[in-house]
């Protein structure tokens, strides 16, 4: 005769059966994993565009430094057990090519998102397409203000401080140190240059109308900017603001020295690289140049004793041995990749494009290589992660900070 089972035993049996059933379910069901194209149990595909060729090829090192960070993360087990597949293509700094390559990455390679593609006009050319497809356009590699507009472009987010804010910082420093300056401005004739110029003009205010004695432009396809430099010297300008990309920035510094013109020089941060700009120009020709940064490099006094900087140097040596750790472009690429990894970690097993954007808009994080006092912070209505910069001056061997980190 069967004995009756008491209530506590029945509960135990039901619990055991439930556990057995749960263990028999696929892991993806148990953990409620969610994926969009570009994400699986083992992989996360990220798309990226860099000018590995063309007039701005100096920026290609950014992509290689990003790849080094992802290689480091993968070697340590990946992101929540998934390896990053970083698919970085060459667009030759050509917006038409940017559109073509972005479509390939989204529609053929099926990346989860676009990460840190470089260039103002180039990201503008793909912004509406990516937003219409609801594909995250994350941490675009440009400081144009239009990439921090969640109301109109909810799938696009910048990363670095804006060009306009940087332009205002230089204007503020000029007004403080040379209030009666005669200013000459060399500007690359595109949206990148115009954004910087707006910040500079806004910062100088009404006085800027008389302070700027010459404002000349160049095209990215021009062979040289020699004629502009000769013209600037003739104006008697004693301040020179260089708003251009590395190739032309190096030419400007070298030509200024060659013609014996000795203004105070301001160099936009996107062209402050020692490897790509100052060394080709001649370090002796760059002494006294003022720029700004939000990044530390190993030669910076602020990096002394910083374990993250030491880890960055070791990562470069292992995964990108041909890269110069003291090149600020490499430090930027490394830090951007670290920010991307943080977003993916926060996303956990919910690797949908919607959740990735939600996590990107919920950051309070200090990635490696950021200057002390600067952080990455975002919210649903703040798509501008980094707000502060430090003014710095080149002493012939390294940049030295001028004051503390401030907002533009």
C-alpha positions as CSV (number, residue, x, y, z in Angstrom):
1,X,0.0,0.0,0.0
2,X,1.4,3.4,-1.0
3,X,2.1,5.8,1.8
4,X,0.7,9.4,1.4
5,X,3.4,12.1,0.6
6,X,3.4,15.0,2.9
7,X,3.2,18.6,1.6
8,X,6.9,19.5,2.2
9,X,8.0,16.4,0.3
10,X,5.7,17.3,-2.6
11,X,7.2,20.8,-2.8
12,X,10.7,19.4,-2.8
13,X,9.8,17.0,-5.7
14,X,8.3,19.8,-7.7
15,X,11.4,22.0,-7.1
16,X,13.6,19.2,-8.2
17,X,11.6,18.5,-11.3
18,X,11.7,22.2,-12.1
19,X,15.5,22.3,-11.8
20,X,15.8,19.2,-14.0
21,X,13.6,20.9,-16.6
22,X,15.6,24.1,-16.5
23,X,18.9,22.3,-16.9
24,X,17.5,20.6,-20.0
25,X,16.6,23.9,-21.6
26,X,19.1,25.6,-24.0
27,X,21.5,28.0,-22.3
28,X,20.1,30.9,-24.5
29,X,16.6,30.3,-23.2
30,X,17.7,30.0,-19.5
31,X,19.7,33.2,-19.6
32,X,17.2,35.0,-21.9
33,X,19.9,36.2,-24.2
34,X,18.9,38.7,-26.9
35,X,20.8,39.3,-30.1
36,X,20.6,41.6,-33.1
37,X,22.6,41.0,-36.2
38,X,26.3,41.1,-35.4
39,X,26.1,39.4,-32.0
40,X,26.1,35.7,-31.1
41,X,27.1,33.5,-28.2
42,X,30.7,33.7,-29.3
43,X,31.2,36.9,-31.3
44,X,30.4,40.7,-31.4
45,X,31.1,42.3,-34.8
46,X,32.0,45.9,-34.9
47,X,32.3,48.0,-38.0
48,X,34.8,50.9,-38.5
49,X,36.1,53.2,-41.2
50,X,39.6,54.7,-41.3
51,X,41.6,56.6,-43.9
52,X,44.3,54.0,-44.2
53,X,45.1,55.7,-47.6
54,X,44.6,59.2,-49.0
55,X,45.3,62.7,-47.8
56,X,44.5,61.9,-44.1
57,X,46.2,58.5,-43.9
58,X,48.1,59.6,-40.8
59,X,44.9,58.9,-38.9
60,X,45.1,55.2,-39.9
61,X,47.1,54.5,-36.7
62,X,44.0,55.1,-34.7
63,X,42.3,52.0,-36.1
64,X,45.4,49.9,-35.4
65,X,45.5,51.1,-31.8
66,X,41.8,50.2,-31.4
67,X,42.5,46.8,-32.9
68,X,45.4,46.3,-30.3
69,X,43.0,47.0,-27.4
70,X,40.4,44.6,-28.8
71,X,43.1,42.0,-29.3
72,X,44.1,42.5,-25.7
73,X,40.5,42.1,-24.5
74,X,40.1,38.9,-26.6
75,X,43.3,37.4,-25.3
76,X,41.8,37.9,-21.8
77,X,38.7,36.0,-22.7
78,X,36.6,38.5,-24.6
79,X,33.6,40.5,-23.5
80,X,31.3,38.3,-21.3
81,X,32.8,35.3,-23.1
82,X,32.5,36.8,-26.6
83,X,35.3,37.7,-28.9
84,X,35.3,41.1,-30.6
85,X,35.5,40.9,-34.4
86,X,36.7,44.4,-35.3
87,X,36.1,44.9,-39.0
88,X,37.9,48.1,-40.0
89,X,37.9,49.2,-43.6
90,X,39.6,52.0,-45.6
91,X,37.5,54.8,-46.9
92,X,40.5,56.9,-48.1
93,X,39.0,60.0,-46.4
94,X,36.4,60.1,-49.2
95,X,32.7,60.6,-48.0
96,X,31.4,58.7,-51.1
97,X,33.6,55.8,-50.2
98,X,32.4,56.1,-46.6
99,X,28.8,55.5,-47.7
100,X,29.8,52.5,-49.8
101,X,31.9,50.9,-47.1
102,X,29.3,51.6,-44.3
103,X,26.6,49.9,-46.4
104,X,28.9,46.9,-46.9
105,X,29.5,46.6,-43.2
106,X,25.9,46.9,-42.2
107,X,24.2,44.9,-45.1
108,X,26.9,42.3,-46.0
109,X,29.1,41.9,-42.9
110,X,26.0,42.5,-40.6
111,X,27.9,44.3,-37.9
112,X,26.1,45.1,-34.6
113,X,27.1,48.7,-34.8
114,X,29.5,51.2,-36.3
115,X,32.2,52.3,-34.0
116,X,34.6,55.3,-34.1
117,X,34.6,55.9,-37.8
118,X,36.8,59.0,-38.6
119,X,35.9,62.3,-40.2
120,X,33.2,65.0,-40.0
121,X,31.9,64.9,-43.6
122,X,32.3,61.1,-43.7
123,X,30.1,60.5,-40.6
124,X,27.6,63.1,-41.9
125,X,27.4,61.2,-45.1
126,X,26.3,58.0,-43.3
127,X,24.4,59.5,-40.3
128,X,20.9,59.5,-41.8
129,X,21.3,56.0,-43.3
130,X,22.4,54.6,-39.9
131,X,19.7,56.3,-38.0
132,X,17.1,55.2,-40.5
133,X,18.3,51.6,-40.1
134,X,18.5,52.0,-36.3
135,X,22.2,50.9,-36.3
136,X,24.3,52.6,-33.5
137,X,26.8,55.1,-34.9
138,X,28.8,55.1,-31.7
139,X,31.7,57.3,-30.6
140,X,32.2,59.0,-34.0
141,X,35.8,60.0,-34.5
142,X,35.2,63.7,-34.9
143,X,34.4,66.6,-32.6
144,X,31.7,68.2,-34.7
145,X,28.7,69.3,-32.6
146,X,26.1,67.7,-34.8
147,X,27.1,64.2,-33.4
148,X,25.8,65.0,-29.9
149,X,22.1,65.6,-30.8
150,X,20.0,62.8,-29.3
151,X,16.7,64.5,-30.3
152,X,17.3,64.5,-34.0
153,X,19.8,61.6,-34.3
154,X,19.1,59.1,-31.4
155,X,21.4,56.5,-32.9
156,X,24.5,58.7,-33.2
157,X,26.9,59.6,-30.3
158,X,30.2,61.5,-30.3
159,X,33.1,60.8,-27.9
160,X,35.7,63.5,-27.9
161,X,35.2,67.2,-26.8
162,X,33.6,69.3,-29.5
163,X,35.7,71.3,-32.0
164,X,33.7,74.4,-31.1
165,X,34.5,74.0,-27.4
166,X,38.2,73.7,-28.3
167,X,38.1,76.7,-30.5
168,X,36.6,78.7,-27.6
169,X,39.4,77.5,-25.3
170,X,42.0,78.9,-27.7
171,X,40.1,82.2,-28.0
172,X,40.0,82.5,-24.2
173,X,43.7,82.0,-24.0
174,X,44.4,84.5,-26.7
175,X,42.2,87.1,-25.0
176,X,44.0,86.5,-21.7
177,X,47.6,86.5,-23.0
178,X,47.5,88.7,-26.1
179,X,44.3,90.9,-26.0
180,X,45.6,93.1,-28.8
181,X,46.7,90.2,-31.0
182,X,46.6,90.2,-34.8
183,X,45.3,86.7,-35.6
184,X,45.8,84.7,-38.8
185,X,43.8,81.5,-39.3
186,X,44.5,78.7,-41.7
187,X,41.4,76.5,-42.1
188,X,40.7,73.3,-44.0
189,X,37.7,74.2,-46.1
190,X,35.1,71.6,-44.9
191,X,32.7,71.1,-42.0
192,X,35.6,70.0,-39.7
193,X,37.3,73.4,-40.3
194,X,34.2,75.4,-40.1
195,X,33.2,73.9,-36.7
196,X,36.5,74.9,-35.2
197,X,36.3,78.3,-36.8
198,X,32.9,79.0,-35.3
199,X,34.2,78.2,-31.8
200,X,37.2,80.5,-32.3
201,X,35.1,83.4,-33.6
202,X,32.4,82.9,-30.9
203,X,35.1,82.9,-28.2
204,X,36.7,86.1,-29.5
205,X,33.4,87.8,-29.5
206,X,32.9,91.2,-31.1
207,X,36.6,92.0,-30.8
208,X,37.3,89.0,-33.1
209,X,36.1,91.1,-36.0
210,X,39.2,93.2,-35.8
211,X,41.6,90.7,-34.2
212,X,41.4,88.3,-37.1
213,X,43.4,90.0,-39.8
214,X,43.6,87.1,-42.3
215,X,41.5,84.0,-42.7
216,X,42.6,81.7,-45.5
217,X,41.4,78.2,-46.4
218,X,42.8,75.2,-48.3
219,X,41.3,72.1,-49.8
220,X,42.2,68.6,-48.5
221,X,43.4,67.8,-52.1
222,X,45.8,70.8,-52.3
223,X,49.5,69.8,-52.6
224,X,50.8,72.6,-50.3
225,X,49.7,75.6,-48.3
226,X,52.9,77.6,-48.9
227,X,51.2,80.6,-50.5
228,X,48.9,81.1,-47.6
229,X,51.8,81.1,-45.1
230,X,53.6,83.8,-47.1
231,X,50.4,85.9,-47.2
232,X,50.0,85.5,-43.4
233,X,53.5,86.8,-42.7
234,X,52.8,89.9,-44.8
235,X,49.9,90.9,-42.6
236,X,52.0,91.3,-39.5
237,X,49.9,88.7,-37.6
238,X,51.5,87.7,-34.3
239,X,49.1,84.8,-33.6
240,X,48.6,81.8,-36.0
241,X,45.7,79.4,-35.5
242,X,46.2,76.1,-37.5
243,X,42.9,74.4,-38.2
244,X,43.8,71.5,-40.4
245,X,44.7,67.8,-40.6
246,X,48.2,66.3,-40.0
247,X,49.7,66.6,-43.5
248,X,49.0,70.3,-43.7
249,X,49.7,71.0,-40.1
250,X,53.2,69.7,-40.5
251,X,53.6,71.8,-43.6
252,X,52.4,74.9,-41.8
253,X,54.8,74.5,-38.9
254,X,57.8,73.9,-41.2
255,X,57.0,76.7,-43.6
256,X,56.4,79.2,-40.8
257,X,60.0,78.5,-39.6
258,X,61.4,78.6,-43.1
259,X,60.1,82.1,-43.9
260,X,61.2,83.5,-40.5
261,X,57.7,84.2,-39.3
262,X,57.5,83.8,-35.5
263,X,53.8,84.1,-34.2
264,X,52.4,82.4,-31.2
265,X,51.0,79.2,-32.8
266,X,47.8,77.3,-31.8
267,X,47.4,73.8,-33.2
268,X,44.1,72.0,-33.1
269,X,44.3,68.8,-31.1
270,X,43.5,66.5,-34.0
271,X,46.9,67.4,-35.4
272,X,49.0,67.5,-32.3
273,X,50.6,64.1,-32.9
274,X,54.3,64.0,-32.5
275,X,54.8,61.1,-34.9
276,X,52.5,62.4,-37.7
277,X,53.0,66.2,-37.3
278,X,55.7,67.5,-35.0
279,X,58.5,65.2,-36.1
280,X,57.9,65.6,-39.8
281,X,57.7,69.4,-39.3
282,X,61.0,69.3,-37.2
283,X,60.6,69.3,-33.4
284,X,62.7,72.5,-33.3
285,X,60.0,74.2,-35.4
286,X,57.2,73.2,-33.0
287,X,58.7,74.6,-29.8
288,X,56.1,76.8,-28.1
289,X,53.2,75.5,-30.0
290,X,50.0,75.5,-28.0
291,X,47.4,72.8,-28.3
292,X,44.9,71.0,-26.0
293,X,44.3,67.5,-24.9
294,X,42.1,65.2,-22.9
295,X,44.6,62.3,-23.2
296,X,47.9,61.5,-21.5
297,X,50.8,59.8,-23.3
298,X,53.8,58.1,-21.6
299,X,56.1,61.1,-22.0
300,X,53.6,63.4,-20.3
301,X,54.6,64.2,-16.7
302,X,51.0,63.5,-15.7
303,X,51.5,59.9,-16.7
304,X,54.2,59.2,-14.1
305,X,53.4,56.2,-12.0
306,X,50.1,55.6,-13.8
307,X,49.6,51.8,-14.0
308,X,47.1,52.2,-16.9
309,X,49.7,54.0,-18.9
310,X,52.2,51.2,-18.3
311,X,49.6,48.7,-19.4
312,X,48.9,50.7,-22.5
313,X,52.6,50.7,-23.4
314,X,52.8,46.9,-22.8
315,X,49.7,46.4,-25.0
316,X,51.2,48.5,-27.8
317,X,54.4,46.5,-27.6
318,X,52.6,43.2,-27.8
319,X,49.7,43.9,-30.2
320,X,50.9,46.9,-32.3
321,X,54.7,46.9,-32.1
322,X,55.0,49.2,-35.0
323,X,53.0,51.9,-33.3
324,X,54.5,54.8,-31.3
325,X,53.0,54.8,-27.7
326,X,53.8,58.5,-27.5
327,X,51.6,59.3,-30.5
328,X,48.5,60.8,-29.0
329,X,46.4,59.3,-31.9
330,X,47.3,55.8,-30.6
331,X,46.4,56.8,-27.0
332,X,43.0,58.1,-28.3
333,X,42.3,54.9,-30.2
334,X,43.1,52.8,-27.2
335,X,40.9,54.9,-24.9
336,X,38.0,54.9,-27.4
337,X,38.2,51.1,-27.7
338,X,38.2,50.8,-23.9
339,X,35.0,52.9,-23.8
340,X,33.4,50.6,-26.4
341,X,34.3,47.5,-24.3
342,X,32.7,49.1,-21.3
343,X,29.4,49.6,-23.1
344,X,29.4,46.0,-24.3
345,X,30.2,44.8,-20.8
346,X,27.2,46.8,-19.5
347,X,25.0,45.4,-22.2
348,X,25.6,41.9,-20.8
349,X,23.6,39.2,-22.7
350,X,21.2,41.7,-24.1
351,X,23.1,42.6,-27.3
352,X,20.4,44.3,-29.2
353,X,21.1,47.6,-30.9
354,X,18.6,49.3,-28.7
355,X,20.2,48.1,-25.5
356,X,23.7,49.0,-26.7
357,X,22.5,52.6,-27.3
358,X,20.8,52.6,-23.8
359,X,24.1,51.5,-22.2
360,X,26.1,54.1,-24.2
361,X,23.8,56.7,-22.8
362,X,24.3,55.5,-19.3
363,X,28.0,55.9,-18.8
364,X,30.0,57.2,-15.8
365,X,33.4,55.8,-16.6
366,X,37.1,56.8,-16.7
367,X,38.8,54.9,-19.5
368,X,42.5,54.4,-19.5
369,X,44.6,57.3,-20.9
370,X,42.2,60.1,-20.1
371,X,43.9,63.1,-18.5
372,X,43.4,63.4,-14.7
373,X,40.2,65.2,-13.8
374,X,38.5,64.2,-17.0
375,X,35.8,61.4,-17.4
376,X,33.3,59.9,-19.8
377,X,29.8,60.7,-18.7
378,X,26.5,60.4,-20.7
379,X,22.8,60.4,-20.2
380,X,19.6,60.1,-22.3
381,X,19.8,63.8,-23.2
382,X,23.6,64.2,-23.1
383,X,25.4,62.5,-26.1
384,X,28.7,64.4,-25.6
385,X,30.8,62.0,-23.4
386,X,33.9,64.2,-22.8
387,X,33.5,67.8,-21.8
388,X,36.9,69.0,-20.5
389,X,40.3,69.6,-22.0
390,X,43.7,70.8,-20.8
391,X,45.7,73.5,-22.7
392,X,49.3,72.4,-23.3
393,X,52.5,73.8,-24.8
394,X,55.2,71.8,-26.6
395,X,58.7,72.3,-25.1
396,X,60.8,70.6,-27.8
397,X,60.5,67.2,-26.3
398,X,57.0,66.8,-24.9
399,X,53.8,68.7,-24.3
400,X,53.4,70.3,-20.8
401,X,50.0,71.2,-19.4
402,X,49.0,74.8,-19.0
403,X,46.6,74.8,-16.0
404,X,44.0,72.3,-15.0
405,X,41.3,70.6,-17.1
406,X,38.5,73.0,-18.0
407,X,35.4,73.0,-20.1
408,X,35.1,75.0,-23.3
